């Protein structure tokens, strides 16, 4: 009491106060669209552990003219079909999150028969360290010989959770190069899985295209460990025929590009797999390209077998890596019946150009297991 004044003190509530926390989930990382033609395309994104996804596609940059949408997706890919040549499509994806605070990742592409990255399976080793953890546990093999034991690293690589990001490395969205009217870009396989066909000595490996496509030119994102590697590419078509290209080269990963190569990306750095110690430097990925014979323009490429053909002393120590495929889609009209999907005349995938003929089109009907049916009943 002060001067006969009663001090009541603080008033306490009998009701417990609870706080709520909102957990926001990281946005998925979108790679560039792949397998782009005038009729279809594919997009993919990096998985978020345990997540499902909402995907939306639009025909305007303001995301108001809806083309398609899907929720609750468990896959990390979406296929565009029924698209219109010359139209630009804008897409976005986010994690389904009850808190509603996850941001969209966005991308776009134009439907056209031009240069495109191609998606494929068949990669054999993980040579790109990414995320948190020692490179020896987040990769399965080095770029060069085991005694050197160095790998590439992604820009999000950290030895420990408290380590600072390095400021160099392969881009997190796995997209290399610039898609243009005269060149392709490349979409690498997931950095957390096998992302290279690693061919030491005179060995071979095969990449199978997720979507067979007619090409006029094919190209590869490559490098080599321990010195330049020579290689060949046997290109297989859906009809069972093939074309072999020889005399291709992959430059040693820290050298200037050899004749036949151009540099796709430079100053990537590298990481020692035994210790996880990273260092900057002029480590690169290169491009090697080959023309498809004009007689094969109307055939869909289905797979490519790569063979390390390096010869001479120490050839077994030269290690070829192929990370991705790209190509120039053939724009030659093709109304040749393949029947690859069904006997339905009005199914675009049954025609070599993925376009249904019109009443004025000249068509070629080959014998197939599915002879065409224009209508039934």
Secondary structure, DSSP 4 states (H G I P E B T S, - for coil): -BTTBPP------SSPP------PPPPPPBPPPBS--SSEEEEEB---TT--EEEEEESSTTS-SEEEEEEEE-SSEEEEES--TT-EEEEEEEE--TT--PPPEEEEEE--SSEEEE-EE---B--EE-SBS-HHHH-SS-SS-TTT-EEEEBTT-BSSTTSPP-S-SB-TT-EEE---SS--EEEPPPTTS--BEEEESS-EEEEEEEEEEEEEEEEEEEEEESS-EEEEEEEEETTS-EEEEEEEEE-BTTSPPPTT-EEEE----EEETTT--EE-----EEEEEEEPPGGGTTSEEEEEEEEE---STTGGG-EEEEEEEEEEE--S---EE--SS-SBTT-GGGBTTS----TT---EE---SS--BS---
